[in-house]
């Protein structure tokens, strides 16, 4: 069954409308003059009073037509002006919204960079002073050590992973000790997670925010392994490449 063909309305050119209306006025004027000449061409020209009557005749016929055409042109001009004003306002609103969005994106970027710089400073200068579980050799006897050393230790991450694989999750007391000792780092991780979420709502993609996730991933993964942060925070700070399925 064939689909019905929808009739398309042909767009009227405003310039052709103006030309048509002006041509109408000219035709009325010329037609009135020709009609008068064809009717009274054999009559004498007459005195000036007769010419006045002739002028009244022409004015009486042509002036209404001119008035109507003028009103139509003015109405069309006003309509075009209103349409142009609406289009201009719409474009201005779009430009303002775009500018606001760009400012919001720039603010979100500065916030992310600022929180990450604070994270680096804490990592560099703060020391962990909590009670670590001595059942993992990697943390035994290191109860006062800079965060940067702890969270960059591949041996410690391996020992924690091996411990979890062998015995299951760490005891709650051990997780609480880590949560208390690394409270400042955990607070910054939450700020970075929220800032990443806010930025992605503005931009709609994760390529930029994944850079920040990769920077804090070692600390995020270790704190999650020892039970110091929950699954929600861990998932929100997992870079995209970590979620990719393994190659066959």
N, C-alpha and C positions, 0 to 999 in steps of 0.2 A: 504494500500500500504506500503510495507516494505521499510524502509530506506536503501539506499545503504551503504554497509560496506566500510568505508574508510581504505585504506591500510596504515598500520603503518610501518614506516621505522625503521628497527632494528639498534640499536646503535652499532657501531663497537668498539671493545675493542682495544685500541692502542697497548697493550702488545701482542695481538694475531697477529696484523699486523707486528710488529717487528719480532716476531718468524717466521712468514711465509716468510718474506724477507730473513732472515738468512738461513732458511731451503732451500730456492730457490738457494742461492749461493752454499750451500753444495751439493745439488743435481746436479747442473751444473758441479761442480768440480768432483764429484764422477762419474757422467755419462760420462764426457769427458775422464777420466782416464780409465773407463771400456771399452769405445768404442775403445780407442787406444790399450789396451791390447788384446781385442777380435780380432782386425784387424791384429796386428803385433806380436802376441805372439809366432808364429813359427819362426820369424826372429831372427837372432843373435843379441845380445845386442849392438854390434858395438863399435866403439871408442868413446872417450869423445866428439868429435864433434857431434856425433849422439845424445848424451844425451843433448847437448846444443840445438839442433833442437827440441828435445822432450820438453824441458823447454819452448822454444819459442811457441811451439804449445799450451801447456797448458795455458801459459800467454795470448796468443792471443785470446783464447776462453773465459777464465775465467775473465780476467781483465775488459772487457766491462760490463759484468754482475755485477761484484763487484762495478764498478763505478756508474752504474745506481742505484743499490740498496743503495749505500752510499748517492747519491744525494737525493733519496726518503726519506731516514731516516733523513737527515739534513733538508729537506723541512718540514717534519712532525714535527721535533723538534722545528723549528722556528715558525711554526703555533701554536703549543701547547704553546710556550713561549709567543707569542702575545696574545693568548686567556687568559692566566694566568695574563698577565700584564693588560689587559682590565678589568678583574674581580677584580684585586687588586685596580685599580684606581676607579672602581665603588664602591667598599667597602669603600675606603678612603673618597670618596665624601659623601657617606651615613653617615659615622661616623662624618665627619666635619659638615654636615647639622644637624645631631642629637645633636652634641655639641653646635652648634649655637642656636638651638631651646631651649635647656636646659638653656643656658645662658639668652636668651630672656625671658623665663618663670620665671627664678629667678629674673631678673630685674623687670618684671611686678609685681611679688609678693612683692618685696621690695617697689615698687612705691605705690601699694595699701596700704600696711601697714603704709608707711610714711604719706600718705594723711589722712588715718584714725586716726593716732596719732595726726596729726595737727588738725583734726576735733574735737577730744576729748579735746585738749588743748583750742581751741577756745570756745567750749561749757562750759568748766570749768571756764575760766577766763574772757571772754568777757561778756558785758552787752548790752542788747537791749536798745537803746536810741531813738527809733522812736516813732511817735505818734500813739497810739493804739486806736481803736474804742471803745468808752465807752458804746456802745450799748450791748456789751457782758460783763457780770459782771466779767468773768474770767480774763479779761485784764484791767478792769477799775482800775485806780490808780496805775498801776504797770508799769510805763513808764521807769523804770530803774531796770532791773532784769537780772540775769545771764541767758544765753541761756539754760544752762542745766536745770534750773528750769522751764523755759517756755515750752521747747519741751518735758519734761518728765511729764508735768501736764495732768493727765487724765481728770480732770475737764475742763480744757481749751479746750481740743480736743472735749469733749462732747458738750460744749457750742457752739463751732464753728460749729459742725455738726448740732446741733439743729437749730442754726441760719440760716444756709444754707438751711436746710430742710423746715424751716418756711417761709423764705423770698426770697430764691434764692441766687445767687452769691453775694459776697460782692461788694460794690461800687468800682470803679476803683481807686479812691483816697485812699481808705483804703488799697487796694492791693499794690498800689505804696508805701505807707508808710511801709508796711511790707517788700516789696522788697528792699527798701533802708536801713531799719534798720537791716535786716538779709543778707545784700549783701555778707558778708564774708562767711557765712554758705552756701549760694547759690552757690558761686564760688567753694567751696570745694565739694559740691554735684556734680557739673558739672565735676570736676576733677575725682571724684570717678566713675562717670558714664562712662567717657571715658576710665579710667584705666580698669574697668570691661570689657568693650567691647574689648579692646586690648588683654586682657588676654584670653578671650573666643575665639578670632580668632586664638590664638596660641594653645590652649588646646582642644577647641571644646566642652566644657561642662561648666555648670553653678554652679556645686555644691560648688566649692571654692568661687566664686564671690558672691554667695547668702549670704554667711556669712557677707560680707561687706554691702550688701543691707539691711540685717536685722538690722545691727548696726545703720544705718542712716534712717531707715524707719519712726520712729516717726516724725522727723523733715521734711522728705520728704512729708509725708502725710498731716501734718499740714500746711506747706507752700503751698501745692497744694490746700488745702481746702480754704485758705484765698486768693487764686488767685495770690500768689507771684511767683510761678513757673508754667511752662506750662505742658501740658499733655505729651509731648514727654519725658521731663526729669523725670516726675513722673513715666511713664511706664518703662523707662530704669532702674529705681531704685526700682521697685516693685519685692519683692522676689517671687520665684516660687510658694511657698505655697499660696500666696495671689491670684494667678491666677487660682487656682484649683477650679473646680465647687463644690458647696455645696453638702454635703452628702444627699442622698435621705431619 
